[in-house]
Amino acid sequence: MPRSERSPLLLAGLLATAGIAHFAVPRQFDATVPRSLPGTPRTWTYASGVAELALAAGLAVPRTRKPAALAAAAFFVGVFPANVKMAVDWRHRPARQKAVAFGRLPLQVPLVLWARGVAKDAEGRA
């Protein structure tokens, strides 16, 4: 399978894994939900897990791949405030945990670019 055909499936796998994790270990995600959002952190944790699973499903199907990839790019931008909150909250933790929290911040950029690339490739195949 060529790289361009594997890429959307790998992105779908990443999102599906993250989505499942939101239900398997929700407490760790609850802590990253910005306090300014209405409702409970657990509601947002589950909602983002559902969104990730839906995006994964959309990416796995060629017919829905482009809109799902564009939605995934927007999702990665949308969850950035949670990553910022995590970095701020973890700034006094041990070095390894602090590195994980701060390392997630620049990781959003390649995720957004990856999703946009999947959308562009899907457009070329339509």
PyMOL commands that set and color helices and strands:
alter all, ss='L'
color gray80, all
select helices_A, chain A and resi 3-24+26-30+41-60+62-78+80-89+95-125
alter helices_A, ss='H'
color red, helices_A
deselect
rebuild
show_as cartoon
